[in-house]
Amino acid sequence: QVQLVESGGGLVQPGGSLRLSCAASGLTFSRYAMSWYRQAPGKERALVASISSPGGITNYADSVKGRFGISRDNAKNTVYLEMNNLKPDDTAVYYCKAFVSLLEWWGQGTQVTVSS
């Protein structure tokens, strides 16, 4: 059974930082590309960042380039999202996704709220 469990969300002031983690189990982690998505209230879920399998190639949404960094530790079956200089517009539920070919799995999400 594949499970993705996100953690690290919370309340942070504008300009602050958070690091999200997504721990995977039940799959050969290094074979899967990983992504972070986010969904703000009233908006569609949108891609934030992705990293290739087994790693080395990353992509970012324009809105987070230069502020967010995605990385993975295949030994720990974990993908990370380092978020710096956070803005109120970054407030959303953040989800991780594992995918290869037509197969994909999602985590349950973690809330990030950026507010003073």
C-alpha positions, 0 to 999 in steps of 0.5 A: 500500500502506497502512502505519502505523508506530508509534514512541516506546515504551519503558521508563519509570518511574511518573509519567514521560512518553512520546510515541508517533508513528504515521507513515502512508503510502499513504493520504490521511491527512487523510481518515482518523480516527485512533485509538490502542489498547492491549493488555495481556497477557491482555487484549483490545485497548482504545481509548485515544484517537481524533481526527477527520478532519481533526482537532479532535474527540477522545475518550479512555478514562476511564482516560487522561483528563487524562493522555494527549493525542492530536493529528495533523499532517496535513502530516506524515501523523502522529498522536501520543499524548502520555502523562503521569503514566504508571502501571504499568497503562498497560503494553501494546502500543500500536497506531494505527489509521486508519479511514474508513467500513468501511475500517481499517488497523492498525500493528504496535504499540509496547511501552510498559512502566511500571515502577520 
